[in-house]
Amino acid sequence: TVMFATAAVASIVSMRRTSQKAHEAAEEREGQARFDLVVPGLPMIGPADAPVTIVEISDFECPFCQRAAGTIEEVLQLYPGKVRVLFRNFPLDKKCNPLLKEQIHEHACAAAQAALCANKQGKFEPYIKRLWTGATSPSELDDHARELGLNIADFAACMKDRAVTSVIAIEVFNLGQTGNITGVPIFFVNGWRLSGARSLADFRLLIDRALSERSAVPSV
């Protein structure tokens, strides 16, 4: 009985240590440890030379991502010229997400591809604003393109281009492997991680930290 009790206590202690380490790791990821997911050629909103970069990893059909998109819009209005947003796709749709075990969002891959096709014609920002309203069905993707004045022939060809689908699948795989991304939305503010549809205050905390660090660096 004593041996059993001792083993049980040891097991509980071990579990608590494991839980504590996991908690500490999560705290480190959330707003502490920096992790850079900036790569060339990402769709961008805001000035290229902005001192603060937010990497947004999202899914256009995800309701939490849609809610977070409104917060990002507030951020851009609150910090004019100081923030740029780089977008990376992580659709929860098995058609282009090799990491997904079960289907979640039916039109997320098509919406991601449509956004990239719109980006090729310089219409990324107005196009995704329409996606964030939840309008992601195939007919709505075409409607957005027409209403925004995109070249429809080029857009249609892009939507059928398997190379674009492959770009999304490769991006998803890389994010899962190098960024430990398993769900969305995820944001990196100058490398500091924020998970989920966070409040404006959470973003302001990290943005203000980044701006204060920049102002503290002496000019050369």
MOVENDA-V828445 format. One record per backbone hydrogen bond with DSSP energy under -1.0 kcal/mol. NH is the residue of the N-H (numbers start at 1). CO is the residue of the C=O. E is the energy in kcal/mol with one decimal. If there is no record, write none. Layout:
nh:NH co:CO e:E
nh:NH co:CO e:E
//
This chain:
nh:5 co:1 e:-2.6
nh:6 co:2 e:-2.7
nh:7 co:3 e:-2.5
nh:8 co:4 e:-2.4
nh:9 co:5 e:-2.6
nh:10 co:6 e:-2.5
nh:11 co:7 e:-2.3
nh:12 co:8 e:-2.4
nh:13 co:9 e:-2.6
nh:14 co:10 e:-2.4
nh:15 co:11 e:-2.5
nh:16 co:12 e:-2.5
nh:17 co:13 e:-2.5
nh:18 co:14 e:-2.5
nh:19 co:15 e:-2.7
nh:20 co:16 e:-2.8
nh:21 co:17 e:-2.6
nh:22 co:18 e:-2.3
nh:23 co:19 e:-2.5
nh:24 co:20 e:-2.8
nh:25 co:21 e:-2.6
nh:26 co:22 e:-2.3
nh:27 co:23 e:-2.5
nh:28 co:24 e:-2.3
nh:29 co:25 e:-2.1
nh:30 co:26 e:-2.4
nh:31 co:29 e:-1.5
nh:31 co:193 e:-1.0
nh:33 co:28 e:-4.3
nh:35 co:191 e:-2.4
nh:45 co:85 e:-2.2
nh:50 co:47 e:-1.6
nh:52 co:82 e:-1.7
nh:54 co:84 e:-2.9
nh:55 co:188 e:-2.6
nh:56 co:86 e:-3.1
nh:57 co:186 e:-3.0
nh:58 co:88 e:-2.0
nh:62 co:59 e:-1.7
nh:66 co:62 e:-2.3
nh:67 co:63 e:-2.0
nh:68 co:64 e:-2.3
nh:69 co:65 e:-2.0
nh:72 co:68 e:-2.3
nh:73 co:69 e:-1.9
nh:74 co:70 e:-1.6
nh:75 co:71 e:-2.3
nh:76 co:72 e:-2.3
nh:77 co:73 e:-1.7
nh:78 co:74 e:-2.2
nh:79 co:75 e:-2.0
nh:82 co:79 e:-1.9
nh:84 co:52 e:-2.4
nh:85 co:45 e:-3.2
nh:86 co:54 e:-2.8
nh:87 co:43 e:-2.3
nh:88 co:56 e:-3.2
nh:90 co:58 e:-2.4
nh:93 co:91 e:-1.6
nh:96 co:93 e:-1.6
nh:97 co:93 e:-1.4
nh:100 co:97 e:-1.2
nh:105 co:92 e:-3.1
nh:111 co:107 e:-2.3
nh:112 co:108 e:-2.2
nh:113 co:109 e:-2.5
nh:114 co:110 e:-2.6
nh:115 co:111 e:-2.2
nh:116 co:112 e:-1.8
nh:117 co:113 e:-2.5
nh:118 co:114 e:-2.6
nh:119 co:115 e:-2.0
nh:120 co:116 e:-1.4
nh:121 co:118 e:-1.0
nh:122 co:119 e:-1.8
nh:123 co:118 e:-2.6
nh:127 co:123 e:-1.9
nh:128 co:124 e:-2.7
nh:129 co:125 e:-1.6
nh:131 co:127 e:-1.5
nh:132 co:128 e:-2.6
nh:134 co:131 e:-2.3
nh:135 co:130 e:-1.0
nh:136 co:134 e:-1.5
nh:141 co:137 e:-2.2
nh:142 co:138 e:-1.6
nh:143 co:139 e:-2.2
nh:144 co:140 e:-2.6
nh:145 co:141 e:-1.5
nh:146 co:142 e:-2.2
nh:147 co:143 e:-2.9
nh:148 co:144 e:-1.8
nh:149 co:146 e:-1.4
nh:150 co:145 e:-2.5
nh:155 co:151 e:-2.5
nh:156 co:152 e:-2.8
nh:157 co:153 e:-2.2
nh:158 co:154 e:-2.3
nh:159 co:155 e:-2.2
nh:160 co:156 e:-1.0
nh:165 co:161 e:-1.3
nh:166 co:162 e:-2.4
nh:167 co:163 e:-1.8
nh:168 co:164 e:-1.7
nh:169 co:165 e:-2.2
nh:170 co:166 e:-2.7
nh:171 co:167 e:-2.3
nh:172 co:168 e:-2.6
nh:173 co:169 e:-2.2
nh:174 co:170 e:-2.7
nh:175 co:171 e:-2.5
nh:176 co:172 e:-2.3
nh:177 co:173 e:-2.2
nh:178 co:174 e:-3.2
nh:179 co:175 e:-1.4
nh:181 co:175 e:-1.6
nh:186 co:57 e:-2.1
nh:187 co:194 e:-3.0
nh:188 co:55 e:-1.9
nh:189 co:192 e:-3.2
nh:190 co:53 e:-3.3
nh:192 co:189 e:-2.2
nh:194 co:187 e:-3.1
nh:196 co:185 e:-3.1
nh:198 co:196 e:-1.8
nh:203 co:199 e:-1.5
nh:204 co:200 e:-2.6
nh:205 co:201 e:-2.1
nh:206 co:202 e:-1.4
nh:207 co:203 e:-2.7
nh:208 co:204 e:-2.9
nh:209 co:205 e:-1.5
nh:210 co:206 e:-2.4
nh:211 co:207 e:-2.6
nh:212 co:208 e:-2.3
nh:213 co:209 e:-2.1
nh:214 co:210 e:-2.0
nh:215 co:211 e:-2.1
nh:216 co:212 e:-1.3
//
